[in-house]
């Protein structure tokens, strides 16, 4: 089976840590690396394709990612830690830091509610604790109050900062090569969709596919 393996170089921007999270957007836009989440892996069953881009950078302490989405339906029913945010208007980041088979899945809906685990396969995850989840910084343009699905024309963004220490990484100034993928989904919306940055060649939607992770290089 042919596989496309994309690569993203994530630049080192140490001054990101000097700003409140809601104030780093311009710096990320200026110096970060931008990519689109555009792989429509299951087009016959799930053809909807909301515009989704992300911009990534890192400091010595955090990986920063800003997601930007344009869509026709917006949903944020889930608000508790480790609730099924993938049913809502959701963006996701999966990362395998050490090429040892263990990866982390970080899933966020448009109000910043988070579901995160570490695992070696889809089954038997170790859910991150509330204390661990609270270390993941988030700023959501939609606010943080839950709401039922609404229809219209929407543009929203979410900025996240994931501690490198949380995923077992120590950045010492040398490039770090990792693997991972970026996703956009909304399984419970009126237009369900399952998009990825690096393509996934499976019969059904499944983001827990390390074989289809791309290369992520922290510069």
BAKE-536658 format. One line per 10 residues: their letters; for each residue x, y, z of N, C-alpha, C. Coordinates in Angstrom, 2 decimals, padded with zeros to 5 digits. Each point is the difference from the previous one (the first is absolute). Layout:
N
a> X,Y,Z,X,Y,Z,X,Y,Z; ... $
END
This chain:
219
xxxxxxxxxx> 000.84,-001.19,000.00,-000.84,001.19,000.00,000.88,001.25,000.00; -000.20,000.87,-000.97,000.75,001.24,-000.07,-000.44,000.94,001.12; 000.99,000.63,000.61,-000.30,000.93,001.08,000.68,001.33,-000.30; -000.74,001.08,000.20,000.57,001.34,-000.07,000.47,000.39,001.39; 001.25,000.41,000.09,000.55,000.44,001.27,000.42,001.45,-000.16; -000.76,000.89,000.60,000.32,001.42,-000.04,000.96,000.34,001.14; 000.65,001.16,-000.15,000.91,000.49,001.03,-000.32,001.45,000.30; -000.02,000.35,001.27,-000.14,001.40,000.40,001.17,000.35,000.92; 000.67,001.09,-000.30,001.06,000.54,000.84,-000.61,001.07,000.90; 000.10,-000.21,001.29,-000.62,000.88,000.98,001.08,000.92,000.58 $
xxxxxxxxxx> -000.06,001.30,-000.28,001.09,000.89,000.41,000.02,000.27,001.50; 001.21,000.32,000.48,000.22,000.35,001.39,-000.18,001.51,000.17; -001.00,000.39,000.80,-000.29,001.41,000.26,-000.04,000.17,001.52; 001.15,000.25,000.63,000.03,000.02,001.47,-000.86,001.07,000.62; -000.22,001.12,-000.72,-000.75,001.10,000.58,-001.50,-000.30,000.11; -000.47,-001.11,-000.54,-001.40,-000.36,000.16,-000.40,-000.09,001.47; 000.91,-000.44,000.83,-000.31,-000.17,001.42,-000.15,001.33,000.74; 000.35,001.10,-000.66,-000.06,001.31,000.65,-001.39,000.63,-000.08; -000.92,-000.65,-000.73,-001.31,000.60,-000.25,-001.11,-000.87,000.57; -001.12,000.65,000.33,-001.21,-000.75,000.30,-000.43,-000.75,-001.26 $
xxxxxxxxxx> -000.65,-001.14,000.16,-000.30,-000.86,-001.14,-000.85,000.72,-001.05; -000.95,000.82,000.46,-000.87,000.69,-000.95,000.74,001.08,-000.78; 001.26,000.27,000.35,000.76,001.06,-000.66,001.08,-000.51,-000.94; 000.10,-001.34,-000.19,001.10,-000.54,-000.81,-000.38,-000.18,-001.47; -001.24,000.31,-000.36,-000.46,-000.28,-001.36,000.88,000.69,-001.04; 000.30,001.29,000.19,000.79,000.73,-001.00,001.41,-000.57,-000.12; 000.58,-000.37,001.11,001.34,-000.57,-000.02,000.02,-001.35,-000.71; -001.02,-000.80,000.26,-000.10,-001.28,-000.71,-000.19,000.22,-001.50; -000.85,000.97,-000.37,-000.24,000.28,-001.41,001.28,000.47,-000.69; 000.79,000.77,000.73,001.22,000.58,-000.59,001.13,-001.02,-000.13 $
xxxxxxxxxx> 000.18,-000.84,001.03,001.19,-000.85,000.05,-000.28,-001.49,000.02; -001.25,-000.40,000.20,-000.33,-001.42,000.05,-000.09,-000.63,-001.38; -000.25,-001.29,-000.02,-000.18,-000.75,-001.25,-001.47,-000.35,-000.15; -000.58,000.35,-001.16,-001.42,-000.22,-000.23,-000.22,-001.15,-000.98; -000.99,-000.82,000.31,-000.39,-001.10,-000.89,-001.53,-000.11,000.00; -000.53,-000.70,-000.98,-001.44,-000.24,-000.08,-000.31,-001.44,000.40; -001.16,-000.18,000.59,-000.53,-001.34,000.29,-001.02,-000.29,-001.10; 000.43,-000.67,-001.05,-000.80,-000.06,-001.21,-000.18,-001.40,-000.58; 000.55,-001.02,000.65,-000.15,-001.35,-000.55,-001.40,-000.53,000.28; -000.76,-000.14,-001.06,-001.38,-000.50,000.09,000.07,-001.51,-000.22 $
xxxxxxxxxx> 000.26,-000.73,001.06,000.37,-001.41,-000.11,-001.15,-000.93,-000.35; -001.22,000.42,000.32,-001.17,-000.85,-000.25,-001.05,000.84,-000.72; 000.29,000.43,-001.23,-000.84,001.00,-000.67,-001.38,-000.49,-000.39; -000.17,-001.28,-000.25,-001.31,-000.48,-000.42,-001.02,000.09,001.13; 000.42,-000.35,001.20,-000.93,-000.01,001.13,-000.01,001.33,000.76; 001.17,000.66,000.02,000.13,001.25,000.78,000.67,001.06,-000.88; -000.77,000.63,-000.91,000.59,000.92,-000.96,000.19,001.43,000.51; -000.59,000.35,001.14,000.08,001.39,000.45,001.44,000.36,000.36; 000.40,001.20,-000.42,001.41,000.40,000.08,000.10,001.43,000.52; -000.18,000.23,001.30,000.18,001.36,000.53,001.45,000.45,-000.11 $
xxxxxxxxxx> 000.20,001.24,-000.34,001.35,000.55,-000.06,000.64,-000.07,001.38; 001.16,-000.63,000.09,000.70,-000.11,001.27,001.50,000.17,-000.23; 000.59,000.93,000.69,001.45,000.19,-000.06,000.54,000.02,001.43; 001.28,-000.31,000.13,000.64,000.11,001.30,001.38,000.62,-000.18; 000.43,000.70,001.04,001.31,000.61,000.03,000.71,-000.50,001.25; 001.24,-000.47,-000.16,000.72,-000.64,001.09,001.35,000.65,000.24; 000.41,000.02,001.26,001.31,000.45,000.42,000.26,-000.60,001.37; 001.21,000.19,000.52,000.27,-000.48,001.34,000.99,000.91,000.71; -000.08,-000.03,001.31,000.98,000.65,000.86,000.82,-001.10,000.67; 000.75,000.35,001.02,000.73,-001.03,000.73,-000.95,-000.85,000.84 $
xxxxxxxxxx> -001.18,000.55,000.33,-000.91,-000.68,000.91,-001.26,-000.56,-000.64; -000.46,000.58,-001.12,-001.31,-000.34,-000.56,000.05,-000.21,-001.51; -000.91,-000.84,-000.49,-000.39,000.00,-001.41,-001.25,000.87,-000.11; 000.05,001.01,-000.86,-001.13,000.90,-000.23,-000.65,-000.35,-001.33; -001.33,-000.09,-000.01,-000.74,-000.24,-001.23,-001.23,000.91,-000.01; -000.15,000.72,-001.08,-001.24,000.76,-000.21,-000.79,-000.67,-001.13; -001.21,-000.40,000.27,-000.92,-000.54,-001.01,-000.97,001.10,-000.42; -000.28,000.06,-001.30,-001.00,000.93,-000.53,-000.95,-000.79,-000.88; -001.32,000.20,000.20,-001.01,-000.79,-000.69,-001.11,000.90,-000.53; -000.46,-000.29,-001.22,-001.23,000.58,-000.55,-000.97,-001.14,-000.25 $
xxxxxxxxxx> -001.23,000.13,000.49,-000.92,-001.13,-000.09,-001.44,000.51,-000.03; -000.92,-000.93,-000.27,-001.43,000.32,-000.11,-000.80,-000.41,001.23; 000.57,-000.85,000.82,-000.67,-000.42,001.24,000.99,000.11,001.14; -000.50,000.42,001.15,000.85,000.16,001.17,-000.67,-000.68,001.19; 000.76,-000.83,000.71,-000.56,-000.79,001.10,001.03,-000.12,001.12; -000.44,000.22,001.22,000.89,-000.14,001.17,-000.83,-000.47,001.18; -000.48,-001.22,-000.06,-000.84,-000.56,001.05,000.85,-000.45,001.20; 001.17,-000.55,-000.29,000.85,-000.57,001.04,000.90,001.07,000.62; 000.09,-000.02,001.31,000.80,001.03,000.68,000.85,-000.55,001.14; -000.19,-001.25,000.39,000.77,-000.58,001.08,001.28,-000.64,-000.53 $
xxxxxxxxxx> 001.01,-000.10,000.87,001.24,-000.66,-000.39,-000.26,-001.44,-000.43; 000.65,-000.39,-001.08,-000.07,-001.36,-000.55,-001.41,-000.41,-000.41; -000.84,000.98,-000.33,-001.30,-000.30,-000.61,000.21,-000.15,-001.51; -000.96,-000.56,-000.74,000.20,-000.31,-001.43,-000.08,001.24,-000.89; 001.01,000.85,000.08,000.00,001.26,-000.75,000.06,-000.24,-001.50; 000.38,-001.20,-000.44,000.06,-000.28,-001.44,-001.39,000.02,-000.63; -001.05,-000.07,000.81,-001.35,000.13,-000.53,-000.33,001.44,-000.38; 000.70,000.93,000.62,-000.24,001.43,-000.22,000.87,000.53,-001.14; -000.01,001.31,-000.20,000.93,000.63,-000.93,001.39,-000.11,000.63; 000.84,-000.84,-000.57,001.18,-000.51,000.69,001.24,000.08,-000.87 $
xxxxxxxxxx> 001.13,000.30,000.63,001.32,-000.12,-000.62,000.85,-000.89,000.89; 000.96,-000.70,-000.60,000.77,-000.97,000.77,001.47,000.01,-000.43; 000.85,-000.38,000.96,001.44,-000.11,-000.23,000.48,-001.27,000.66; 000.54,-000.93,-000.81,000.56,-001.25,000.51,001.52,000.07,-000.19; 000.75,-000.43,001.00,001.46,000.09,-000.09,000.66,-001.22,000.63; 000.99,-000.55,-000.72,000.86,-001.06,000.50,001.39,000.58,000.15; 000.39,000.39,001.23,001.23,000.78,000.16,001.29,-000.78,-000.22; 000.02,-001.30,000.34,001.29,-000.71,000.09,000.13,-001.19,-000.94; -000.92,-000.16,-000.94,000.08,-001.11,-000.95,000.09,-001.35,000.73; -000.76,-000.11,001.10,000.00,-001.24,000.77,-001.37,-000.66,000.05 $
xxxxxxxxxx> -000.92,000.50,-000.84,-001.33,-000.58,-000.05,-001.01,000.64,000.93; 000.45,000.85,000.93,-000.92,000.68,000.91,-000.32,001.38,-000.54; -001.29,000.29,-000.10,-000.39,001.31,-000.49,-001.04,000.63,000.92; -000.15,001.30,-000.15,-000.98,000.78,000.75,-001.05,000.53,-000.96; -001.26,-000.07,000.39,-001.07,000.62,-000.79,-000.61,001.15,000.81; 000.02,001.19,-000.60,-000.58,001.19,000.60,-001.16,000.45,-000.89; -001.21,000.00,000.54,-001.21,000.33,-000.75,-000.70,001.17,000.68; -000.42,000.99,-000.80,-000.59,001.22,000.54,-001.24,000.37,-000.81; -001.07,000.39,000.67,-001.10,000.60,-000.75,000.19,001.51,-000.07; -000.93,000.69,-000.62,000.19,001.42,-000.30,-000.07,000.90,001.22 $
xxxxxxxxxx> -000.40,-000.54,001.16,000.05,000.79,001.23,001.18,-000.43,000.89; 000.89,-000.81,-000.57,001.22,-000.37,000.71,-000.11,-001.16,000.95; -001.16,-000.66,000.07,-000.11,-001.21,000.82,000.94,-001.07,-000.57; 000.61,-000.78,000.88,001.09,-000.87,-000.41,-000.27,-001.46,000.38; 000.41,-000.88,-000.90,000.05,-001.43,000.25,001.40,-000.44,-000.41; 000.76,-000.57,000.92,001.39,-000.34,-000.31,000.40,-001.28,000.71; 000.81,-000.79,-000.69,000.48,-001.28,000.51,001.39,-000.26,-000.54; 000.65,-000.99,000.59,001.20,-000.58,-000.57,-000.23,-001.49,-000.17; 000.56,-000.57,-001.05,-000.32,-001.39,-000.32,000.98,-000.53,-001.04; -000.08,-001.29,-000.27,000.75,-000.61,-001.09,-000.92,-000.50,-001.11 $
xxxxxxxxxx> -001.29,000.05,000.24,-001.00,-000.38,-000.98,-001.31,000.67,000.40; -001.01,-000.16,-000.84,-001.29,000.61,000.30,-000.54,-000.48,001.36; 000.16,-001.26,000.29,-000.56,-000.58,001.22,000.98,000.19,001.17; -000.52,-000.11,001.20,000.78,000.07,001.24,000.76,001.31,000.15; -000.67,001.14,-000.09,000.69,001.27,000.21,000.20,000.29,001.48; 000.98,000.83,000.28,000.08,000.60,001.33,-000.47,001.44,-000.12; -001.17,000.27,000.54,-000.55,001.35,-000.07,000.86,000.95,000.84; 000.27,001.16,-000.53,000.71,000.99,000.78,-000.88,000.47,001.15; 000.62,000.26,001.13,-000.74,000.44,001.18,-000.40,001.46,-000.15; -000.90,000.44,000.86,-000.39,001.42,-000.02,001.20,000.91,000.21 $
xxxxxxxxxx> 000.90,-000.39,000.90,001.19,000.82,000.22,000.86,000.08,-001.25; 000.14,-001.10,-000.71,000.78,000.01,-001.24,-000.69,000.83,-001.07; -001.32,-000.17,-000.12,-000.74,000.75,-001.02,000.07,001.50,000.26; 000.03,000.39,001.25,000.06,001.42,000.34,001.33,000.64,-000.40; 001.01,-000.82,-000.27,001.28,000.53,-000.46,-000.04,000.42,-001.47; -001.00,-000.49,-000.73,-000.14,000.33,-001.42,-000.74,001.33,-000.11; 000.69,001.03,-000.44,-000.58,001.34,-000.07,-000.87,000.10,-001.25; -001.14,000.71,000.12,-000.95,000.10,-001.11,-000.64,001.38,-000.03; -000.20,000.50,-001.23,-000.78,001.22,-000.19,-000.93,-000.22,-001.19; -001.31,000.10,000.24,-001.00,-000.27,-001.02,-000.75,001.28,-000.35 $
xxxxxxxxxx> -000.08,000.32,-001.28,-000.72,001.21,-000.42,-001.50,-000.13,000.24; -000.51,-001.22,000.13,-001.43,-000.23,000.25,-000.36,000.13,001.48; 000.96,000.30,000.84,-000.28,000.02,001.42,000.09,-001.39,000.60; -000.55,-000.20,001.18,000.12,-001.30,000.65,-001.32,-000.56,000.52; -001.12,000.56,-000.44,-001.30,-000.50,000.43,-000.57,-000.95,-001.05; -000.53,-001.15,000.40,-000.53,-000.97,-000.96,-001.28,000.50,-000.66; -000.27,-000.53,-001.20,-001.23,000.35,-000.72,-000.36,-001.12,-000.98; -001.29,-000.07,-000.33,-000.48,-000.96,-000.99,000.39,000.46,-001.41; -000.15,-000.89,-000.95,000.41,000.32,-001.37,-000.78,001.18,-000.55; 000.73,000.86,-000.70,-000.60,001.13,-000.71,000.48,-000.03,-001.44 $
xxxxxxxxxx> -000.84,000.51,-000.89,000.31,000.00,-001.43,000.26,001.43,-000.46; 000.94,000.16,-000.92,000.32,001.32,-000.52,001.35,-000.02,-000.70; 000.67,001.14,-000.03,001.36,000.11,-000.53,000.88,000.44,001.15; 000.94,-000.86,000.39,000.78,000.26,001.20,001.50,-000.05,-000.32; 000.74,000.83,000.71,001.47,-000.05,-000.02,000.44,000.02,001.46; 000.81,-000.96,000.39,000.45,-000.06,001.39,001.44,-000.48,000.06; 000.65,000.34,001.09,001.36,-000.49,000.17,000.21,-000.47,001.43; 000.98,-000.85,000.15,000.38,-000.54,001.29,001.52,-000.02,000.07; 000.55,000.58,001.05,001.44,-000.02,000.22,000.28,-000.90,001.19; 000.93,-000.93,-000.17,000.36,-000.91,001.08,001.51,000.04,000.21 $
xxxxxxxxxx> 000.42,-000.30,001.23,001.41,-000.12,000.33,000.16,-001.25,000.86; 000.68,-001.00,-000.54,000.18,-001.28,000.68,001.41,-000.06,000.58; 000.14,-000.21,001.31,001.34,-000.07,000.59,000.81,-001.16,-000.57; 001.23,000.28,-000.40,000.88,-001.07,-000.47,000.23,-001.03,001.10; 000.09,000.48,001.23,000.24,-000.91,001.12,-001.14,-001.00,000.16; -001.23,000.42,-000.34,-001.15,-000.89,000.13,000.12,-001.22,-000.89; 000.62,000.16,-001.17,000.16,-001.13,-000.94,001.42,-000.58,000.06; 000.72,000.34,001.07,001.29,-000.62,000.25,001.15,000.52,-000.83; -000.09,001.27,-000.42,001.02,000.57,-000.88,000.76,001.11,000.72; 001.33,000.00,-000.17,000.85,001.08,000.47,000.71,000.59,-001.21 $
xxxxxxxxxx> -000.28,001.27,-000.30,000.62,000.66,-001.15,001.28,000.68,000.44; 001.14,-000.41,-000.60,001.29,000.54,000.39,000.64,000.83,-001.11; -000.80,000.42,-000.97,000.53,000.82,-001.09,000.30,-000.78,-001.27; -000.03,-001.33,000.08,000.24,-000.84,-001.17,-001.34,-000.45,-000.60; -000.07,-000.14,-001.33,-001.26,-000.42,-000.62,-000.50,-001.33,000.55; -001.29,-000.08,000.18,-000.65,-001.23,000.47,-000.94,-000.49,-001.08; 000.19,-001.22,-000.45,-000.87,-000.58,-001.02,-001.03,-000.90,000.66; -001.26,000.35,-000.20,-001.10,-000.76,000.57,-000.97,-000.38,-001.13; -001.06,-000.68,000.35,-001.04,-000.35,-000.96,-001.35,000.43,000.55; -000.94,000.25,-000.90,-001.32,000.37,000.47,-000.92,000.39,-001.13 $
xxxxxxxxxx> -001.19,000.48,000.37,-000.98,000.42,-001.00,-000.91,001.05,000.62; -000.67,000.74,-000.87,-000.93,001.05,000.39,-001.34,-000.30,-000.67; -001.09,000.23,000.73,-001.31,-000.42,-000.50,-001.07,001.07,000.21; -001.05,-000.11,-000.81,-001.24,000.76,000.19,-001.16,-000.98,-000.12; -000.90,000.02,000.98,-001.12,-000.94,-000.05,-001.20,000.59,000.74; -001.13,-000.68,-000.15,-001.23,000.36,000.71,-001.00,-001.12,-000.26; 000.13,-001.07,000.76,-000.81,-001.18,-000.30,-001.47,000.19,000.34; -000.32,000.95,000.91,-001.38,000.19,000.40,-000.70,001.17,-000.65; 000.65,000.66,-000.94,-000.60,001.15,-000.69,-000.88,-000.45,-001.17; -000.78,000.94,-000.51,-000.88,-000.32,-001.13,000.79,-000.30,-001.27 $
xxxxxxxxxx> 001.24,000.50,-000.08,000.91,-000.34,-001.10,001.24,-000.65,000.60; -000.08,-001.28,000.37,001.17,-000.65,000.59,001.16,-000.05,-000.98; 001.22,000.12,000.53,001.18,000.02,-000.87,001.20,-000.48,000.79; 001.02,-000.46,-000.75,001.20,-000.59,000.60,001.18,000.32,-000.91; 000.65,001.12,000.24,001.11,000.46,-000.83,001.32,-000.18,000.74; 001.08,-000.17,-000.77,001.32,-000.13,000.61,001.03,000.79,-000.79; 001.10,000.33,000.66,001.14,000.64,-000.68,000.75,-001.04,-000.83; 000.46,-001.06,000.64,000.62,-001.10,-000.75,-001.08,-001.01,-000.36; -000.07,-000.41,-001.26,-001.10,-000.89,-000.42,-000.03,-001.32,000.76; -001.20,-000.55,000.13,-000.22,-001.27,000.67,-000.70,-000.94,-000.98 $
xxxxxxxxxx> 000.58,-001.17,-000.23,-000.57,-000.95,-000.95,-000.58,-001.20,000.74; -001.14,000.22,000.65,-000.74,-001.07,000.66,-001.42,-000.01,-000.55; -000.69,-001.14,000.09,-001.36,-000.06,-000.56,-000.99,000.93,000.68; 000.17,000.20,001.31,-000.92,000.82,000.77,000.77,001.07,000.76; -000.65,001.08,000.40,000.70,001.03,000.77,000.65,-000.56,001.27; 001.28,000.26,000.14,000.75,-000.46,001.17,001.26,000.85,000.10; 000.03,000.89,000.98,001.15,000.88,000.19,001.11,-000.67,000.80; -000.30,-001.10,000.65,001.02,-000.69,000.80,000.81,-000.94,-000.90; 000.77,000.61,-000.90,000.73,-000.73,-001.00,001.44,000.53,-000.08; 000.87,-000.41,000.93,001.38,000.47,-000.02,000.75,-000.31,-001.29 $
xxxxxxxxx> -000.44,-001.05,-000.71,000.64,-000.31,-001.28,-000.18,001.11,-001.02; -000.98,000.86,000.23,-000.25,001.11,-000.92,000.35,001.35,000.60; 000.82,000.00,001.04,000.50,001.25,000.54,001.02,000.61,-000.95; 000.03,001.33,-000.04,001.04,000.70,-000.74,001.18,000.32,000.91; 001.02,000.64,-000.57,001.18,000.39,000.76,-000.20,001.40,000.57; 000.29,000.17,001.27,-000.06,001.29,000.67,001.38,000.28,000.58; 000.65,001.04,-000.48,001.37,000.31,000.42,000.00,001.31,000.77; 000.35,-000.07,001.28,000.17,001.21,000.79,001.40,000.53,-000.28; 000.07,001.18,-000.61,001.30,000.54,-000.39,000.73,000.61,001.20 $
END
